[in-house]
Amino acid sequence: MTDLRTGVRDDFAEVFGREPDGVWSAPGRVNLIGEHTDYNLGFVLPFAINRRTVAAVGARDDRMLRVGSTFADELVEVSLDELRPEVLSGWSAYPLGVAWALGEFGADLQAVPGVDILLDSNVPVGAGLSSSAAIESAVLVALDELWRLGFDRRTLARVGQRAENVAVGAPTGIMDQSASLLGRRDAAVFLDCRSLESQIVPLGLEEAGLEILIIDTGVTHAHATGGYADRRASCEEGARVLGVEALRDVSVADLDRAREVLDDVTFRRVRHIVTEDQRVLDTVRTLREQGPRAIGELLDASHVSMRDDFEISVPELDLAVETAQANGAIGARMTGGGFGGSAIALVPSDAVSRVQVALDGAFAEHAFAAPDVFTVAASEGARRES
């Protein structure tokens, strides 16, 4: 992290010819369980990870916003007076979109100065670890401080979601920004996506001798296109037919009736959401009562539901999960929006190497590109670094 902080300061000075006013950072996230439940106003259990995006930011004496990064050559400029979603595109829509969205939540953008922003990150892109929310959250806490807005973290999460929905065009829920902004060390964030109330749930992984292994398949996904939007539309159609505001309001006991009134595909989409909400609640209870070694079956069941009912897995993800399970993982599942990205496995510390070797062999045997396999730790949320 020190290298990221120092490097982004140096890069800012090289690009903009001056020192930044500060450096802020925000983490990516892993969703332990609760996939696609957030936009159905249900429950999620993500945690912030020790992979972060850093933002060096400096106020200007005019109205210009300028943003650059170590992962793109271009320097994007737009005036605060012209800032609106339709002028934003590409990677810069994430940092500039949150500046616009702050205005939607009451910030007086006529009274704030322009800023220069330089971004760096070690959150893998396209891996399902929410590199986008890490960018948004790092810029949000920086602008909240520099512009003296005083927004609380829950409001900032809503701002980030608004930016991603409107400025980026990705129909995501509020989970990713909440995890990035609210995370705590060795703990998950239990979030009610209707009330936005959150609770910190200790994970106790180190004490239990467990590691979270990330298996990045290298199969990329994009939320703004394709199946993610289709799945959300199916959920909304299911809620409409069932006469509820959101699938959060459908219980496991209601599924027999749902089967009678929904077509097969919509029913299976609904069944995933309803049972996944219940798995989140069961996981929180199990963590509190029995500890992390007891949640494996819930993780496994979540993957089966995403594979068969929600149909968002891919062969590489299924292979990652099955290989981890066969080589000592307590539980495993794909994580993130699906159609690529990563799987997670809950693995005893003394079995991590065995699982890694088995994954390399299995992917080679299936002629898949080698996965990127690494451990992550539950980390603190967005903060000022210097």
C-alpha positions in Angstrom: 0.0 0.0 0.0 2.9 2.3 0.8 4.2 1.9 -2.8 0.7 2.8 -4.2 0.5 5.9 -2.0 4.0 7.1 -2.9 3.6 6.2 -6.6 0.4 8.0 -7.1 1.8 11.2 -5.4 4.8 11.1 -7.8 2.5 10.4 -10.8 0.2 13.3 -9.8 3.2 15.7 -9.6 4.5 14.5 -13.0 1.1 14.8 -14.7 -0.2 18.0 -13.1 3.1 19.8 -12.1 2.3 20.2 -8.4 1.7 18.2 -5.3 -1.8 16.9 -4.5 -3.7 18.1 -1.5 -4.0 14.5 -0.3 -4.2 10.8 -1.1 -7.4 8.8 -0.4 -8.0 5.1 -1.0 -10.8 2.6 -1.1 -10.9 -1.1 -1.4 -12.3 -3.6 -3.8 -14.7 -6.1 -2.3 -15.6 -9.7 -2.2 -19.1 -10.7 -1.7 -19.1 -13.6 0.8 -22.7 -14.5 -0.1 -25.8 -12.7 -1.4 -25.5 -12.4 -5.2 -27.9 -10.2 -7.2 -30.0 -9.7 -4.1 -29.0 -6.1 -3.6 -31.2 -4.6 -6.4 -34.0 -6.8 -5.2 -33.8 -4.9 -1.9 -32.6 -8.0 -0.1 -29.6 -8.9 2.0 -25.9 -9.1 1.1 -22.7 -10.0 3.1 -19.7 -8.5 1.4 -16.3 -7.5 2.9 -13.7 -5.0 1.8 -10.4 -6.5 0.7 -6.8 -5.6 1.0 -6.6 -4.6 -2.7 -7.2 -0.8 -3.1 -7.6 2.1 -5.5 -5.7 5.3 -4.5 -6.7 8.8 -5.6 -4.3 11.7 -5.4 -6.5 14.8 -5.6 -5.7 18.5 -5.6 -8.1 21.5 -5.7 -7.9 23.9 -8.6 -8.6 27.7 -8.8 -11.0 27.3 -11.7 -14.0 25.1 -12.6 -12.2 22.3 -14.5 -12.2 18.6 -13.5 -9.2 16.7 -14.8 -8.7 13.0 -14.3 -5.8 10.7 -15.2 -4.8 7.2 -14.2 -1.9 4.8 -14.4 -4.1 2.4 -16.3 -5.1 4.7 -19.2 -3.0 7.1 -21.2 -5.6 9.8 -21.7 -6.2 12.8 -19.5 -9.9 13.6 -19.5 -11.1 17.1 -18.8 -14.6 18.6 -18.3 -15.9 21.7 -16.7 -18.1 21.5 -13.7 -20.5 23.8 -15.7 -20.8 21.1 -18.4 -20.8 18.0 -16.1 -23.7 15.7 -16.9 -23.9 12.0 -17.7 -24.2 12.2 -21.4 -20.8 13.8 -21.8 -19.1 11.0 -19.9 -17.8 7.8 -21.3 -15.2 5.1 -20.7 -13.2 4.6 -17.5 -13.4 8.3 -16.6 -17.2 8.1 -16.2 -16.6 6.4 -12.8 -14.6 9.3 -11.1 -16.4 12.1 -13.0 -19.8 10.4 -12.6 -19.5 10.6 -8.8 -18.7 14.3 -9.0 -21.9 14.8 -11.0 -23.9 12.5 -8.6 -22.8 14.5 -5.5 -24.8 17.4 -7.1 -27.8 15.1 -7.4 -27.7 14.5 -3.6 -27.5 18.2 -2.7 -23.9 19.3 -3.1 -23.8 22.8 -4.6 -21.6 22.3 -7.6 -21.7 26.0 -8.4 -19.9 26.7 -5.1 -17.0 24.2 -5.3 -13.6 24.4 -7.1 -12.4 22.1 -9.9 -10.0 19.3 -9.0 -7.2 17.3 -10.5 -7.4 13.5 -9.9 -4.8 10.9 -10.5 -5.8 7.2 -9.9 -3.8 4.0 -9.3 -5.1 0.6 -8.3 -4.1 -3.0 -7.5 -7.8 -4.1 -7.6 -8.0 -6.5 -10.6 -10.3 -5.2 -13.3 -13.1 -7.5 -14.6 -12.5 -10.0 -11.8 -15.8 -9.4 -10.0 -13.9 -7.6 -7.1 -15.6 -4.3 -7.8 -12.7 -2.2 -9.1 -15.4 0.3 -10.2 -16.7 0.8 -6.7 -13.1 1.2 -5.4 -12.6 4.1 -7.9 -15.9 5.7 -7.0 -15.4 5.4 -3.3 -11.9 6.7 -3.2 -13.0 9.8 -5.3 -16.1 10.2 -3.1 -14.3 10.4 0.2 -11.7 12.8 -1.4 -14.3 15.1 -2.8 -16.5 15.0 0.3 -13.5 16.3 2.3 -12.1 18.8 -0.2 -15.5 20.2 -1.0 -16.5 20.2 2.7 -19.7 18.4 2.1 -20.0 16.3 5.3 -22.0 13.5 3.8 -22.2 10.3 5.8 -20.9 7.0 4.4 -24.4 5.6 3.7 -25.2 8.7 1.6 -21.9 8.4 -0.2 -22.8 4.8 -1.1 -26.0 6.0 -2.6 -24.1 8.6 -4.6 -21.8 6.0 -5.9 -24.7 3.8 -7.0 -26.4 6.7 -8.7 -23.2 7.5 -10.6 -22.8 3.9 -11.7 -26.5 3.5 -12.7 -26.8 6.8 -14.6 -23.3 8.1 -15.6 -21.9 4.7 -16.4 -25.1 3.0 -17.3 -24.6 -0.2 -15.2 -27.8 -1.3 -13.4 -26.0 -2.3 -10.2 -27.3 -2.3 -6.7 -25.7 -0.6 -3.7 -23.7 -3.4 -2.3 -20.3 -2.7 -3.8 -20.1 0.9 -2.7 -21.4 0.0 0.8 -18.7 -2.6 1.2 -16.0 -0.3 0.0 -17.1 2.6 2.2 -18.1 0.6 5.4 -15.6 -2.3 5.5 -13.8 -3.3 8.7 -10.8 -5.5 9.4 -11.6 -9.2 9.7 -15.3 -8.5 9.3 -18.1 -8.5 6.8 -20.8 -5.9 6.2 -24.3 -7.3 6.6 -26.4 -4.9 4.6 -30.2 -4.6 4.3 -30.5 -3.1 0.8 -34.0 -1.8 1.5 -33.4 0.1 4.7 -29.6 0.5 4.1 -29.0 -0.4 7.7 -25.8 -2.3 8.1 -24.1 -4.4 10.8 -20.5 -5.4 11.1 -20.2 -9.2 11.4 -16.9 -10.5 12.6 -15.5 -13.2 10.4 -12.9 -14.7 12.7 -10.9 -16.3 9.8 -7.5 -15.9 11.3 -8.5 -17.4 14.6 -10.2 -20.3 12.8 -7.1 -21.0 10.6 -8.9 -20.1 7.4 -8.1 -18.1 4.3 -10.3 -16.6 1.6 -8.8 -17.7 -1.8 -9.7 -15.7 -4.9 -9.6 -17.6 -8.2 -9.7 -15.0 -11.0 -10.6 -17.0 -14.1 -9.5 -14.2 -16.4 -12.9 -14.3 -18.2 -14.0 -10.7 -18.3 -17.5 -9.4 -17.8 -19.1 -6.0 -18.2 -22.2 -5.0 -16.1 -23.3 -2.3 -18.5 -23.9 -4.9 -21.2 -25.4 -8.4 -21.6 -26.8 -10.8 -19.1 -26.7 -8.6 -16.0 -29.4 -6.3 -17.2 -31.5 -9.3 -18.5 -31.4 -10.9 -15.0 -32.5 -7.7 -13.4 -35.4 -7.4 -15.8 -36.4 -11.0 -15.0 -36.4 -10.2 -11.3 -38.5 -7.1 -11.8 -41.0 -9.1 -14.0 -41.2 -11.7 -11.3 -42.0 -9.2 -8.6 -44.6 -7.6 -10.8 -46.4 -10.8 -11.5 -46.2 -11.8 -7.8 -47.6 -8.4 -6.8 -44.7 -7.3 -4.5 -42.5 -4.3 -4.5 -39.3 -6.4 -4.7 -38.4 -10.1 -4.5 -37.2 -9.3 -0.9 -40.9 -9.6 -0.1 -41.2 -13.2 -1.3 -40.4 -16.0 1.2 -39.2 -19.5 0.6 -42.7 -20.6 1.6 -44.1 -18.6 -1.3 -42.2 -20.4 -4.0 -44.8 -23.1 -4.6 -47.3 -20.4 -5.5 -44.7 -18.6 -7.6 -44.0 -21.7 -9.6 -47.7 -21.8 -10.6 -47.9 -18.3 -11.9 -44.4 -17.7 -13.4 -42.9 -19.1 -16.6 -40.0 -21.6 -15.9 -37.1 -19.2 -16.6 -38.6 -16.3 -14.5 -39.4 -18.8 -11.7 -35.9 -20.0 -11.5 -34.5 -16.5 -11.4 -36.9 -15.7 -8.6 -36.1 -18.9 -6.7 -32.4 -18.0 -6.7 -33.1 -14.5 -5.2 -35.5 -15.9 -2.6 -33.2 -18.7 -1.5 -30.1 -16.6 -1.7 -31.6 -14.0 0.7 -32.3 -16.8 3.1 -28.7 -18.1 2.7 -27.4 -14.7 3.7 -29.5 -14.6 6.9 -28.4 -18.2 7.6 -24.7 -17.3 7.1 -24.9 -14.3 9.4 -26.5 -16.5 12.1 -24.0 -19.3 11.6 -21.0 -17.0 11.8 -22.3 -15.6 15.0 -23.2 -18.9 16.6 -20.7 -21.4 15.2 -18.0 -19.5 13.4 -16.7 -19.5 9.8 -15.9 -23.3 9.6 -19.7 -23.9 9.6 -20.7 -21.9 6.6 -19.3 -24.1 3.8 -22.5 -25.8 2.8 -24.2 -22.4 2.4 -21.4 -21.2 0.0 -21.7 -24.4 -2.0 -25.5 -24.1 -2.2 -25.2 -20.5 -3.4 -23.0 -21.6 -6.3 -25.4 -24.3 -7.4 -28.2 -21.8 -7.3 -26.3 -19.3 -9.5 -25.2 -22.0 -11.9 -28.6 -23.7 -12.3 -31.3 -21.2 -11.4 -29.8 -17.8 -12.2 -27.5 -19.2 -14.9 -24.7 -16.7 -14.5 -21.8 -19.0 -14.1 -19.3 -20.1 -16.9 -17.3 -23.3 -17.3 -14.2 -21.8 -15.9 -16.0 -20.7 -12.7 -17.6 -24.1 -12.3 -14.2 -25.8 -12.7 -12.7 -23.4 -10.1 -15.4 -24.2 -7.6 -15.4 -27.9 -8.1 -11.6 -28.2 -8.0 -11.4 -26.1 -4.8 -14.1 -28.3 -3.1 -12.3 -31.5 -4.1 -9.0 -30.4 -2.7 -9.8 -29.2 0.8 -12.0 -26.1 0.6 -14.7 -25.9 3.2 -16.9 -24.1 0.7 -16.7 -22.3 -2.6 -18.8 -20.3 -5.0 -18.6 -17.8 -7.8 -18.7 -14.2 -6.6 -19.7 -11.0 -8.3 -22.2 -10.3 -11.1 -21.3 -13.5 -13.1 -20.5 -14.3 -16.7 -16.9 -14.4 -15.8 -14.7 -13.0 -13.0 -13.8 -14.8 -9.9 -14.7 -17.6 -7.5 -14.0 -17.6 -3.8 -13.0 -20.5 -1.7 -12.9 -20.8 2.1 -9.8 -22.8 2.7 -7.8 -24.0 5.7 -4.5 -22.2 5.8 -2.6 -25.5 5.5 -4.5 -26.4 2.3 -4.0 -23.2 0.3 -1.0 -24.5 -1.6 -2.7 -27.8 -2.4 -5.7 -26.0 -3.8 -3.6 -23.6 -5.9 -1.6 -26.5 -7.4 -4.8 -28.4 -8.2 -6.4 -25.3 -9.8 -3.4 -24.8 -12.1 -3.5 -28.5 -13.2 -7.3 -28.5 -13.7 -7.3 -25.4 -15.8 -4.4 -26.7 -17.9 -6.1 -30.0 -18.4 -9.2 -28.2 -19.7 -7.1 -26.0 -22.0 -8.3 -22.9 -20.1 -6.0 -20.0 -19.5 -4.2 -20.2 -16.1 -6.2 -18.5 -13.3 -4.8 -15.9 -11.1 -5.1 -17.3 -7.6 -4.4 -15.3 -4.5 -5.6 -14.8 -0.9 -7.3 -11.7 0.4 -8.0 -10.4 3.9 -11.0 -8.4 5.1 -9.9 -4.8 5.3 -10.8 -1.3 6.3 -13.1 0.7 4.1 -12.3 4.0 2.3 -10.0 6.4 4.1 -7.5 9.2 3.8 -4.0 7.9 3.4 -2.0 11.1 3.6 
